Amino acid sequence: MADKPSRALVLYGDGLARFISPAQTHLHSFASRASCAFLALPHSPPSENEDSRIIREFAEILDSTEAYKNLDVKKDKPQETCAFPSVAERLIQLKFMGMKAAIVTDNLSLKSFGSMLGFKVFFWNEMSENDDPLASKLVKLLGFQDGKILDTSDFELVFVHVGANTTINGFKDIEFANHLVGDLLHMCQSDSDVGSRLHTSVILSYGATVGDNDLEFSVSNNNHKNANELSFLIPRQSYMTKAGKLRENIRPHCPMLLAQYQNAVTRVDMVKSFSFKDFIENGGNLVIPADRFVHEVAFKLWKAPKYGA
C-alpha cells in the first residue's frame, strides 16, 4: 500500500484481446511487470446489439449495472434523453467520496452513458490539439506535469476507451494500445513521481462472444489444462458469490484480461506475456467479478475500503 493516494489511468481495450500477438511488445512488457488477473462478466442477453454490449460491459467494470438497466437500449443507438434515476448523474462521486473521473472515447453511446454517471467526457480529437505526446496529455489530466505531481488535479481517475477497428493518431486499435502503454512505461521508469503515484490498469476484453472457439478461454477449474482429479475439492472462488449468495449468471469463458502496475506498490507475477494462457498459468489474482474492479482502483486512490483479501 502506498503512503499517499495514487491517481489512476485505466486503458480499456474493448474487444482487443482477440488481436494480441507477439508483435505487441510493450503490452507484454507491461504484463511482465504487473499484477495480472481476470475480470468475470455475466452472460450476454440474447439478441444484444453491439452498442448495448459496449455500454453493458463498461457498466459492469464501473459497478453501475442498475444505471444501465434504466437505459433505453432497445433502439440501435441509446438516446441521451433516456430516463435515469437522479442519483445516477452523480453515481461515481456518491459511491467513491467525491472522486473526480473522466473518460476519453469516440463512442457516442459510451459518451452519453459516461456523462450520465458523472464522468467528464473527452473525444480523441480533443487530445490531439497540439503536438504534445498523448501519454503526457493523459497524465496531465491526473496532475502529472514535467515528471512532477501537482498538489491538485482535474481528475483522480481517467478511463481511456479504445474500441476494435478504431484508428487513433495513425495507429489502429491494438497497435495504438501497445504504443500508448510503451509511452506510459517510459514515463514511469524515467520520472520517479509518475512511477510511484500513477496506478495504471490495462484491460483487454474479447467483445461479443459468438462461437464454440470462445469456450477455450475458460477460467473454470474443470476446463483448463491444469485441472486434475482433485479439482472438485477446490472451494468456489469469491467471484462466484455476492453477499453470501451464489452468482447465477457468471460466464465462465472470455473474461476480461487485467494487468495493473504501480512502481513499488503492485505485486509482480510470473507472467511474461499479455495472454489468456500466461495469465491463467502464472497470474496471481485469478478471477474477480468485473463489478469489483472500480472498487479496487478506488482503494488505491483512498476513495474506498479494501475489497477482498
Secondary structure, DSSP 4 states (H G I P E B T S, - for coil): --SS--EEEEEEEET-GGG--TT-HHHHHHHHHSEEEEEE-BPPPTT--HHHHHHHHHHHHTT-HHHHHTS--SSSS--TT----GGGGGHHHHHTTT--EEEE---HHHHHHHHHHT-EEE-GGGGGSSSS-HHHHHHHHTTEETTEE-S--S-SEEEEEEETT-EETTEEHHHHHHHHHHHHHHHHHH-HHHHHHEEEEEEE---S--SGGGGGSB--TTTSTT--TTGGGSPPPGGGEETTEE-S-B--BSPEEEEEE-TTTSPP-S--SSSHHHHHHH-SS-EEEGGGHHHHHHHHTTSSPPP--
